Amino acid sequence: MSPTGIAVAVLQVILTIAVAPLLVGMMRVIRARLEGRVGAPIRQPWRDLRKLLRKQRMVSQNTGVVFSIAPLVLLASAALVAGIVPFLSTTSALDQVGDLFAIVYLLLLGTVFLSLAGLDAGTAFGGMGSSREMTIAAIAEPTLLVAIFALSVSTGSSNLGAIVADTLANPSKAASPASMLAFSALAVVTIAETGRIPVDNPSTHLELTMIHEAMILEYSGPDLALVELAAHLRLVVFLGLLANLFFPWGIATTAQPLHLLAAAGAVTVKLIVLAAVIAAAEVFIAKVRLFRVPELLAASFVLAFLAVTVSFFLV
């Protein structure tokens, strides 16, 4: 680990935590305006987090240690991934272990702990939400792995910084069939992993359709704030992967302050564009039935597998 890489990773985590709630607030504003409503201000998610942090922590007597540590594990894993993913620079603090496989399993770690927390509460809704979440994760996580692996074939490395640097050196790869197939697969995974329409509705509390909300019904106060902040971070992480793996222009290749500042502006613009597209699409797309979700994710896995196949033929 170099001091420069550690500094870049810490800066990425701080910026991601600061930007994530605002990005979610912007998506809510876009949806509200397209639906003819005024909606809450962009900074409303930060207000909600501050309000939850001030409330008393309530824990059921039926819960165990998994329920208590799940929010911390979920937030820590999301923050660690935010430090590893090349948001600002291709200089990684964890060049040896911060690769594709580490990121996938860190994201899966948070998902597993949150699902176990839903079961640990002993409620019907928690168990239902955990079951649905693991059904989605069983297909979405392999799709994420295979989709990014398709990009690593031509690079010869599973390190995300190396993949981004290779795309910067060879811009034509961004328009290759393998990249377009992988982008389509990763886009579907992003929708599923972040609980957006048409897979899940983040604003619903209807027990027959909710997935993420069902697992966190027993959380309150600071624990709920950690879970919500982790969900915001995961959204930024997945959008950041889409933005920089397939559209890496603007990312810094050094750790110079001016280059990092320009990279921060570039990635912010890309995140805003992707988030705006998702928010606008949610207004015009209906949520699919729950038993159709595995079919949608299976289609994304096929796209990712085709991306790997095509990448081998084109090498």
BALOBA-1460 file (C-alpha; in Angstrom, 3 decimals):
// residues 315
<rec num="1" residu="m" x="0.000" y="0.000" z="0.000"/>
<rec num="2" residu="s" x="1.434" y="3.370" z="-0.989"/>
<rec num="3" residu="p" x="0.620" y="6.529" z="0.995"/>
<rec num="4" residu="t" x="-0.715" y="8.099" z="-2.178"/>
<rec num="5" residu="g" x="-3.074" y="5.207" z="-2.826"/>
<rec num="6" residu="i" x="-4.333" y="5.273" z="0.758"/>
<rec num="7" residu="a" x="-4.954" y="9.033" z="0.523"/>
<rec num="8" residu="v" x="-6.935" y="8.594" z="-2.701"/>
<rec num="9" residu="a" x="-8.973" y="5.766" z="-1.172"/>
<rec num="10" residu="v" x="-9.809" y="7.808" z="1.935"/>
<rec num="11" residu="l" x="-10.767" y="10.778" z="-0.247"/>
<rec num="12" residu="q" x="-13.047" y="8.553" z="-2.323"/>
<rec num="13" residu="v" x="-14.823" y="7.244" z="0.774"/>
<rec num="14" residu="i" x="-15.359" y="10.746" z="2.161"/>
<rec num="15" residu="l" x="-16.680" y="12.113" z="-1.122"/>
<rec num="16" residu="t" x="-18.924" y="9.090" z="-1.665"/>
<rec num="17" residu="i" x="-20.478" y="9.414" z="1.785"/>
<rec num="18" residu="a" x="-21.050" y="13.125" z="1.197"/>
<rec num="19" residu="v" x="-22.520" y="12.738" z="-2.285"/>
<rec num="20" residu="a" x="-24.581" y="9.541" z="-1.918"/>
<rec num="21" residu="p" x="-27.566" y="10.959" z="0.037"/>
<rec num="22" residu="l" x="-27.658" y="14.021" z="-2.231"/>
<rec num="23" residu="l" x="-27.752" y="11.796" z="-5.315"/>
<rec num="24" residu="v" x="-30.678" y="9.858" z="-3.862"/>
<rec num="25" residu="g" x="-32.404" y="13.146" z="-3.054"/>
<rec num="26" residu="m" x="-31.901" y="14.304" z="-6.632"/>
<rec num="27" residu="m" x="-33.473" y="11.104" z="-7.964"/>
<rec num="28" residu="r" x="-36.492" y="11.648" z="-5.721"/>
<rec num="29" residu="v" x="-36.852" y="15.222" z="-6.952"/>
<rec num="30" residu="i" x="-36.725" y="14.110" z="-10.594"/>
<rec num="31" residu="r" x="-39.388" y="11.479" z="-9.979"/>
<rec num="32" residu="a" x="-41.577" y="13.968" z="-8.135"/>
<rec num="33" residu="r" x="-41.358" y="16.596" z="-10.855"/>
<rec num="34" residu="l" x="-42.115" y="14.086" z="-13.624"/>
<rec num="35" residu="e" x="-45.116" y="12.869" z="-11.624"/>
<rec num="36" residu="g" x="-46.418" y="16.402" z="-11.156"/>
<rec num="37" residu="r" x="-45.455" y="16.709" z="-7.484"/>
<rec num="38" residu="v" x="-43.249" y="19.246" z="-5.721"/>
<rec num="39" residu="g" x="-41.401" y="16.654" z="-3.677"/>
<rec num="40" residu="a" x="-38.866" y="17.034" z="-0.880"/>
<rec num="41" residu="p" x="-35.643" y="19.014" z="-1.366"/>
<rec num="42" residu="i" x="-32.452" y="17.299" z="-2.519"/>
<rec num="43" residu="r" x="-30.936" y="17.453" z="0.975"/>
<rec num="44" residu="q" x="-33.897" y="15.570" z="2.520"/>
<rec num="45" residu="p" x="-32.019" y="12.217" z="2.800"/>
<rec num="46" residu="w" x="-29.359" y="13.954" z="4.919"/>
<rec num="47" residu="r" x="-32.106" y="15.397" z="7.100"/>
<rec num="48" residu="d" x="-33.626" y="11.945" z="7.549"/>
<rec num="49" residu="l" x="-30.259" y="10.460" z="8.513"/>
<rec num="50" residu="r" x="-29.633" y="13.227" z="11.035"/>
<rec num="51" residu="k" x="-33.083" y="12.703" z="12.534"/>
<rec num="52" residu="l" x="-32.555" y="8.951" z="12.859"/>
<rec num="53" residu="l" x="-29.153" y="9.405" z="14.492"/>
<rec num="54" residu="r" x="-30.797" y="11.496" z="17.212"/>
<rec num="55" residu="k" x="-33.451" y="8.909" z="18.006"/>
<rec num="56" residu="q" x="-33.248" y="6.179" z="20.597"/>
<rec num="57" residu="r" x="-32.056" y="2.746" z="19.521"/>
<rec num="58" residu="m" x="-34.787" y="0.149" z="20.003"/>
<rec num="59" residu="v" x="-33.905" y="-3.544" z="19.764"/>
<rec num="60" residu="s" x="-36.270" y="-6.483" z="20.124"/>
<rec num="61" residu="q" x="-35.515" y="-9.044" z="22.829"/>
<rec num="62" residu="n" x="-35.757" y="-11.804" z="20.218"/>
<rec num="63" residu="t" x="-32.774" y="-10.585" z="18.212"/>
<rec num="64" residu="g" x="-29.161" y="-11.687" z="18.594"/>
<rec num="65" residu="v" x="-25.709" y="-10.408" z="17.820"/>
<rec num="66" residu="v" x="-26.170" y="-10.690" z="14.029"/>
<rec num="67" residu="f" x="-28.982" y="-8.166" z="14.128"/>
<rec num="68" residu="s" x="-26.777" y="-5.703" z="16.012"/>
<rec num="69" residu="i" x="-23.648" y="-5.935" z="13.873"/>
<rec num="70" residu="a" x="-25.350" y="-6.208" z="10.468"/>
<rec num="71" residu="p" x="-25.673" y="-2.404" z="9.953"/>
<rec num="72" residu="l" x="-21.993" y="-1.930" z="10.779"/>
<rec num="73" residu="v" x="-20.896" y="-4.723" z="8.434"/>
<rec num="74" residu="l" x="-23.174" y="-3.426" z="5.684"/>
<rec num="75" residu="l" x="-21.850" y="0.129" z="5.951"/>
<rec num="76" residu="a" x="-18.207" y="-0.926" z="6.391"/>
<rec num="77" residu="s" x="-18.275" y="-3.216" z="3.344"/>
<rec num="78" residu="a" x="-19.919" y="-0.523" z="1.199"/>
<rec num="79" residu="a" x="-17.395" y="2.099" z="2.367"/>
<rec num="80" residu="l" x="-14.476" y="-0.249" z="1.691"/>
<rec num="81" residu="v" x="-15.725" y="-0.919" z="-1.830"/>
<rec num="82" residu="a" x="-16.088" y="2.841" z="-2.349"/>
<rec num="83" residu="g" x="-12.410" y="3.169" z="-1.478"/>
<rec num="84" residu="i" x="-11.339" y="0.385" z="-3.830"/>
<rec num="85" residu="v" x="-13.365" y="1.227" z="-6.932"/>
<rec num="86" residu="p" x="-11.441" y="3.664" z="-9.180"/>
<rec num="87" residu="f" x="-13.738" y="6.676" z="-8.889"/>
<rec num="88" residu="l" x="-11.113" y="9.424" z="-8.997"/>
<rec num="89" residu="s" x="-7.858" y="7.739" z="-9.980"/>
<rec num="90" residu="t" x="-6.569" y="4.438" z="-11.288"/>
<rec num="91" residu="t" x="-4.094" y="4.464" z="-8.394"/>
<rec num="92" residu="s" x="-5.452" y="1.860" z="-5.981"/>
<rec num="93" residu="a" x="-4.581" y="1.541" z="-2.311"/>
<rec num="94" residu="l" x="-5.119" y="-2.215" z="-2.529"/>
<rec num="95" residu="d" x="-3.500" y="-3.218" z="-5.822"/>
<rec num="96" residu="q" x="-2.908" y="-6.791" z="-4.668"/>
<rec num="97" residu="v" x="-6.330" y="-7.616" z="-3.228"/>
<rec num="98" residu="g" x="-8.620" y="-4.790" z="-4.384"/>
<rec num="99" residu="d" x="-9.693" y="-6.461" z="-7.585"/>
<rec num="100" residu="l" x="-12.913" y="-7.681" z="-9.137"/>
<rec num="101" residu="f" x="-13.316" y="-10.722" z="-6.890"/>
<rec num="102" residu="a" x="-12.740" y="-8.768" z="-3.680"/>
<rec num="103" residu="i" x="-15.371" y="-6.184" z="-4.643"/>
<rec num="104" residu="v" x="-17.983" y="-8.786" z="-5.550"/>
<rec num="105" residu="y" x="-17.539" y="-10.672" z="-2.299"/>
<rec num="106" residu="l" x="-17.481" y="-7.491" z="-0.203"/>
<rec num="107" residu="l" x="-20.811" y="-6.493" z="-1.714"/>
<rec num="108" residu="l" x="-22.127" y="-10.004" z="-1.127"/>
<rec num="109" residu="l" x="-20.931" y="-9.858" z="2.494"/>
<rec num="110" residu="g" x="-23.181" y="-6.896" z="3.220"/>
<rec num="111" residu="t" x="-26.111" y="-8.556" z="1.478"/>
<rec num="112" residu="v" x="-25.696" y="-11.775" z="3.454"/>
<rec num="113" residu="f" x="-25.473" y="-10.012" z="6.803"/>
<rec num="114" residu="l" x="-28.558" y="-7.916" z="6.099"/>
<rec num="115" residu="s" x="-30.454" y="-11.046" z="5.070"/>
<rec num="116" residu="l" x="-29.348" y="-12.820" z="8.249"/>
<rec num="117" residu="a" x="-30.490" y="-9.804" z="10.260"/>
<rec num="118" residu="g" x="-33.931" y="-10.078" z="8.667"/>
<rec num="119" residu="l" x="-34.091" y="-13.721" z="9.732"/>
<rec num="120" residu="d" x="-32.664" y="-12.953" z="13.176"/>
<rec num="121" residu="a" x="-35.578" y="-10.643" z="13.956"/>
<rec num="122" residu="g" x="-37.920" y="-13.626" z="13.800"/>
<rec num="123" residu="t" x="-40.708" y="-11.780" z="11.986"/>
<rec num="124" residu="a" x="-42.646" y="-13.007" z="8.984"/>
<rec num="125" residu="f" x="-41.789" y="-9.953" z="6.902"/>
<rec num="126" residu="g" x="-38.084" y="-10.199" z="7.733"/>
<rec num="127" residu="g" x="-37.895" y="-13.813" z="6.660"/>
<rec num="128" residu="m" x="-39.856" y="-13.088" z="3.500"/>
<rec num="129" residu="g" x="-37.600" y="-10.185" z="2.557"/>
<rec num="130" residu="s" x="-34.439" y="-12.189" z="3.296"/>
<rec num="131" residu="s" x="-35.624" y="-15.060" z="1.139"/>
<rec num="132" residu="r" x="-36.364" y="-12.731" z="-1.753"/>
<rec num="133" residu="e" x="-33.061" y="-10.874" z="-1.341"/>
<rec num="134" residu="m" x="-30.999" y="-14.063" z="-1.460"/>
<rec num="135" residu="t" x="-32.918" y="-15.253" z="-4.518"/>
<rec num="136" residu="i" x="-31.916" y="-12.057" z="-6.297"/>
<rec num="137" residu="a" x="-28.326" y="-12.133" z="-4.998"/>
<rec num="138" residu="a" x="-27.851" y="-15.736" z="-6.151"/>
<rec num="139" residu="i" x="-28.191" y="-14.561" z="-9.754"/>
<rec num="140" residu="a" x="-27.110" y="-10.916" z="-9.570"/>
<rec num="141" residu="e" x="-23.718" y="-11.449" z="-7.929"/>
<rec num="142" residu="p" x="-22.488" y="-14.037" z="-10.476"/>
<rec num="143" residu="t" x="-23.724" y="-11.730" z="-13.242"/>
<rec num="144" residu="l" x="-21.711" y="-8.856" z="-11.783"/>
<rec num="145" residu="l" x="-18.630" y="-11.080" z="-11.622"/>
<rec num="146" residu="v" x="-18.988" y="-12.383" z="-15.173"/>
<rec num="147" residu="a" x="-19.818" y="-8.968" z="-16.679"/>
<rec num="148" residu="i" x="-16.695" y="-7.288" z="-15.306"/>
<rec num="149" residu="f" x="-14.644" y="-10.411" z="-16.068"/>
<rec num="150" residu="a" x="-15.539" y="-9.888" z="-19.727"/>
<rec num="151" residu="l" x="-13.698" y="-6.565" z="-19.580"/>
<rec num="152" residu="s" x="-10.689" y="-8.103" z="-17.871"/>
<rec num="153" residu="v" x="-10.113" y="-10.692" z="-20.605"/>
<rec num="154" residu="s" x="-8.532" y="-8.241" z="-23.033"/>
<rec num="155" residu="t" x="-6.727" y="-6.436" z="-20.210"/>
<rec num="156" residu="g" x="-5.228" y="-9.576" z="-18.717"/>
<rec num="157" residu="s" x="-5.915" y="-8.411" z="-15.182"/>
<rec num="158" residu="s" x="-8.857" y="-8.481" z="-12.779"/>
<rec num="159" residu="n" x="-7.719" y="-5.244" z="-11.131"/>
<rec num="160" residu="l" x="-10.328" y="-2.543" z="-11.769"/>
<rec num="161" residu="g" x="-7.719" y="0.194" z="-12.015"/>
<rec num="162" residu="a" x="-5.910" y="-1.740" z="-14.727"/>
<rec num="163" residu="i" x="-9.178" y="-2.285" z="-16.624"/>
<rec num="164" residu="v" x="-9.990" y="1.426" z="-16.537"/>
<rec num="165" residu="a" x="-6.445" y="2.398" z="-17.543"/>
<rec num="166" residu="d" x="-6.562" y="-0.041" z="-20.470"/>
<rec num="167" residu="t" x="-9.839" y="1.434" z="-21.694"/>
<rec num="168" residu="l" x="-8.361" y="4.920" z="-21.440"/>
<rec num="169" residu="a" x="-5.398" y="3.791" z="-23.550"/>
<rec num="170" residu="n" x="-7.675" y="2.048" z="-26.083"/>
<rec num="171" residu="p" x="-10.937" y="4.047" z="-26.326"/>
<rec num="172" residu="s" x="-12.281" y="1.798" z="-29.078"/>
<rec num="173" residu="k" x="-12.822" y="-0.951" z="-26.495"/>
<rec num="174" residu="a" x="-15.685" y="1.039" z="-24.967"/>
<rec num="175" residu="a" x="-17.687" y="0.557" z="-28.175"/>
<rec num="176" residu="s" x="-16.841" y="-3.121" z="-28.655"/>
<rec num="177" residu="p" x="-19.629" y="-5.724" z="-28.645"/>
<rec num="178" residu="a" x="-18.260" y="-7.273" z="-25.457"/>
<rec num="179" residu="s" x="-18.396" y="-3.930" z="-23.637"/>
<rec num="180" residu="m" x="-21.927" y="-3.197" z="-24.782"/>
<rec num="181" residu="l" x="-23.152" y="-6.635" z="-23.707"/>
<rec num="182" residu="a" x="-21.385" y="-6.310" z="-20.359"/>
<rec num="183" residu="f" x="-22.822" y="-2.818" z="-19.859"/>
<rec num="184" residu="s" x="-26.362" y="-4.110" z="-20.459"/>
<rec num="185" residu="a" x="-25.858" y="-6.946" z="-17.974"/>
<rec num="186" residu="l" x="-24.312" y="-4.685" z="-15.334"/>
<rec num="187" residu="a" x="-27.106" y="-2.140" z="-15.764"/>
<rec num="188" residu="v" x="-29.711" y="-4.778" z="-14.897"/>
<rec num="189" residu="v" x="-27.638" y="-5.911" z="-11.907"/>
<rec num="190" residu="t" x="-27.401" y="-2.299" z="-10.726"/>
<rec num="191" residu="i" x="-31.178" y="-1.972" z="-10.785"/>
<rec num="192" residu="a" x="-31.604" y="-5.237" z="-8.878"/>
<rec num="193" residu="e" x="-28.867" y="-4.720" z="-6.284"/>
<rec num="194" residu="t" x="-29.993" y="-1.186" z="-5.442"/>
<rec num="195" residu="g" x="-33.676" y="-2.100" z="-5.184"/>
<rec num="196" residu="r" x="-34.959" y="0.135" z="-7.971"/>
<rec num="197" residu="i" x="-37.955" y="-0.284" z="-10.258"/>
<rec num="198" residu="p" x="-38.764" y="-2.642" z="-12.001"/>
<rec num="199" residu="v" x="-37.191" y="-5.108" z="-9.527"/>
<rec num="200" residu="d" x="-38.120" y="-3.354" z="-6.277"/>
<rec num="201" residu="n" x="-39.721" y="-0.077" z="-5.252"/>
<rec num="202" residu="p" x="-37.657" y="1.854" z="-2.687"/>
<rec num="203" residu="s" x="-40.622" y="4.031" z="-1.701"/>
<rec num="204" residu="t" x="-43.146" y="1.293" z="-1.017"/>
<rec num="205" residu="h" x="-44.148" y="-0.410" z="2.224"/>
<rec num="206" residu="l" x="-46.586" y="-2.861" z="0.675"/>
<rec num="207" residu="e" x="-45.724" y="-6.148" z="2.341"/>
<rec num="208" residu="l" x="-46.571" y="-8.279" z="-0.692"/>
<rec num="209" residu="t" x="-44.002" y="-6.609" z="-2.954"/>
<rec num="210" residu="m" x="-41.216" y="-5.089" z="-0.826"/>
<rec num="211" residu="i" x="-37.819" y="-6.767" z="-0.606"/>
<rec num="212" residu="h" x="-35.245" y="-4.448" z="0.963"/>
<rec num="213" residu="e" x="-37.749" y="-2.684" z="3.212"/>
<rec num="214" residu="a" x="-39.008" y="-5.996" z="4.589"/>
<rec num="215" residu="m" x="-35.582" y="-6.849" z="6.007"/>
<rec num="216" residu="i" x="-35.138" y="-3.558" z="7.860"/>
<rec num="217" residu="l" x="-38.594" y="-3.125" z="9.399"/>
<rec num="218" residu="e" x="-37.230" y="-3.950" z="12.867"/>
<rec num="219" residu="y" x="-34.440" y="-1.377" z="12.700"/>
<rec num="220" residu="s" x="-34.809" y="2.083" z="14.199"/>
<rec num="221" residu="g" x="-32.747" y="5.076" z="15.245"/>
<rec num="222" residu="p" x="-28.969" y="4.975" z="14.561"/>
<rec num="223" residu="d" x="-29.114" y="1.382" z="13.243"/>
<rec num="224" residu="l" x="-31.650" y="2.371" z="10.603"/>
<rec num="225" residu="a" x="-29.523" y="5.410" z="9.720"/>
<rec num="226" residu="l" x="-26.511" y="3.147" z="9.077"/>
<rec num="227" residu="v" x="-28.591" y="0.824" z="6.910"/>
<rec num="228" residu="e" x="-30.007" y="3.708" z="4.876"/>
<rec num="229" residu="l" x="-26.583" y="5.310" z="4.427"/>
<rec num="230" residu="a" x="-25.155" y="1.966" z="3.307"/>
<rec num="231" residu="a" x="-27.962" y="1.648" z="0.732"/>
<rec num="232" residu="h" x="-27.088" y="5.103" z="-0.600"/>
<rec num="233" residu="l" x="-23.415" y="4.143" z="-0.802"/>
<rec num="234" residu="r" x="-24.171" y="0.934" z="-2.677"/>
<rec num="235" residu="l" x="-26.168" y="2.925" z="-5.233"/>
<rec num="236" residu="v" x="-23.211" y="5.242" z="-5.848"/>
<rec num="237" residu="v" x="-20.812" y="2.274" z="-6.020"/>
<rec num="238" residu="f" x="-22.821" y="0.501" z="-8.706"/>
<rec num="239" residu="l" x="-23.370" y="3.694" z="-10.688"/>
<rec num="240" residu="g" x="-19.665" y="4.437" z="-10.341"/>
<rec num="241" residu="l" x="-18.813" y="1.020" z="-11.750"/>
<rec num="242" residu="l" x="-21.091" y="1.678" z="-14.724"/>
<rec num="243" residu="a" x="-19.641" y="5.143" z="-15.237"/>
<rec num="244" residu="n" x="-15.918" y="4.443" z="-14.984"/>
<rec num="245" residu="l" x="-15.640" y="0.917" z="-16.356"/>
<rec num="246" residu="f" x="-17.438" y="1.776" z="-19.585"/>
<rec num="247" residu="f" x="-16.994" y="5.572" z="-19.774"/>
<rec num="248" residu="p" x="-13.661" y="6.150" z="-17.998"/>
<rec num="249" residu="w" x="-12.874" y="9.514" z="-19.577"/>
<rec num="250" residu="g" x="-12.052" y="12.149" z="-17.023"/>
<rec num="251" residu="i" x="-10.590" y="9.803" z="-14.418"/>
<rec num="252" residu="a" x="-7.094" y="10.691" z="-13.214"/>
<rec num="253" residu="t" x="-4.121" y="8.418" z="-13.775"/>
<rec num="254" residu="t" x="-2.062" y="10.187" z="-11.118"/>
<rec num="255" residu="a" x="-2.718" y="11.493" z="-7.621"/>
<rec num="256" residu="q" x="-2.026" y="15.156" z="-8.332"/>
<rec num="257" residu="p" x="-4.588" y="17.442" z="-6.633"/>
<rec num="258" residu="l" x="-5.666" y="19.234" z="-9.806"/>
<rec num="259" residu="h" x="-6.147" y="15.950" z="-11.643"/>
<rec num="260" residu="l" x="-8.177" y="14.551" z="-8.737"/>
<rec num="261" residu="l" x="-10.324" y="17.687" z="-8.662"/>
<rec num="262" residu="a" x="-11.048" y="17.389" z="-12.380"/>
<rec num="263" residu="a" x="-11.796" y="13.675" z="-11.946"/>
<rec num="264" residu="a" x="-14.216" y="14.457" z="-9.108"/>
<rec num="265" residu="g" x="-16.099" y="16.838" z="-11.381"/>
<rec num="266" residu="a" x="-16.163" y="14.319" z="-14.232"/>
<rec num="267" residu="v" x="-17.422" y="11.407" z="-12.133"/>
<rec num="268" residu="t" x="-20.039" y="13.658" z="-10.505"/>
<rec num="269" residu="v" x="-21.431" y="14.576" z="-13.908"/>
<rec num="270" residu="k" x="-21.522" y="10.923" z="-14.972"/>
<rec num="271" residu="l" x="-23.256" y="9.883" z="-11.741"/>
<rec num="272" residu="i" x="-25.856" y="12.624" z="-12.145"/>
<rec num="273" residu="v" x="-26.596" y="11.576" z="-15.728"/>
<rec num="274" residu="l" x="-26.952" y="7.875" z="-14.863"/>
<rec num="275" residu="a" x="-29.062" y="8.621" z="-11.769"/>
<rec num="276" residu="a" x="-31.307" y="10.973" z="-13.761"/>
<rec num="277" residu="v" x="-31.851" y="8.322" z="-16.440"/>
<rec num="278" residu="i" x="-32.805" y="5.714" z="-13.818"/>
<rec num="279" residu="a" x="-35.128" y="8.121" z="-11.980"/>
<rec num="280" residu="a" x="-36.855" y="9.168" z="-15.196"/>
<rec num="281" residu="a" x="-37.237" y="5.575" z="-16.360"/>
<rec num="282" residu="e" x="-38.867" y="4.592" z="-13.055"/>
<rec num="283" residu="v" x="-41.743" y="6.965" z="-13.773"/>
<rec num="284" residu="f" x="-42.630" y="5.241" z="-17.037"/>
<rec num="285" residu="i" x="-41.789" y="1.616" z="-16.154"/>
<rec num="286" residu="a" x="-44.009" y="-0.527" z="-13.953"/>
<rec num="287" residu="k" x="-42.642" y="-2.910" z="-11.355"/>
<rec num="288" residu="v" x="-42.535" y="-6.470" z="-12.652"/>
<rec num="289" residu="r" x="-44.101" y="-9.335" z="-10.749"/>
<rec num="290" residu="l" x="-41.848" y="-10.975" z="-8.229"/>
<rec num="291" residu="f" x="-41.645" y="-14.322" z="-9.997"/>
<rec num="292" residu="r" x="-40.523" y="-12.481" z="-13.157"/>
<rec num="293" residu="v" x="-37.465" y="-10.998" z="-11.447"/>
<rec num="294" residu="p" x="-35.356" y="-14.221" z="-11.700"/>
<rec num="295" residu="e" x="-36.178" y="-14.335" z="-15.393"/>
<rec num="296" residu="l" x="-34.940" y="-10.767" z="-15.831"/>
<rec num="297" residu="l" x="-31.736" y="-11.508" z="-13.930"/>
<rec num="298" residu="a" x="-31.220" y="-14.740" z="-15.842"/>
<rec num="299" residu="a" x="-31.389" y="-12.735" z="-19.068"/>
<rec num="300" residu="s" x="-28.714" y="-10.392" z="-17.703"/>
<rec num="301" residu="f" x="-26.505" y="-13.367" z="-16.850"/>
<rec num="302" residu="v" x="-26.863" y="-14.599" z="-20.438"/>
<rec num="303" residu="l" x="-25.768" y="-11.168" z="-21.668"/>
<rec num="304" residu="a" x="-22.744" y="-11.267" z="-19.364"/>
<rec num="305" residu="f" x="-21.842" y="-14.779" z="-20.524"/>
<rec num="306" residu="l" x="-22.124" y="-13.664" z="-24.147"/>
<rec num="307" residu="a" x="-19.856" y="-10.733" z="-23.334"/>
<rec num="308" residu="v" x="-17.187" y="-13.121" z="-22.062"/>
<rec num="309" residu="t" x="-17.568" y="-15.336" z="-25.120"/>
<rec num="310" residu="v" x="-17.313" y="-12.417" z="-27.516"/>
<rec num="311" residu="s" x="-14.301" y="-10.992" z="-25.676"/>
<rec num="312" residu="f" x="-12.384" y="-14.247" z="-26.180"/>
<rec num="313" residu="f" x="-13.188" y="-14.307" z="-29.887"/>
<rec num="314" residu="l" x="-12.112" y="-10.690" z="-30.367"/>
<rec num="315" residu="v" x="-8.834" y="-10.931" z="-28.418"/>
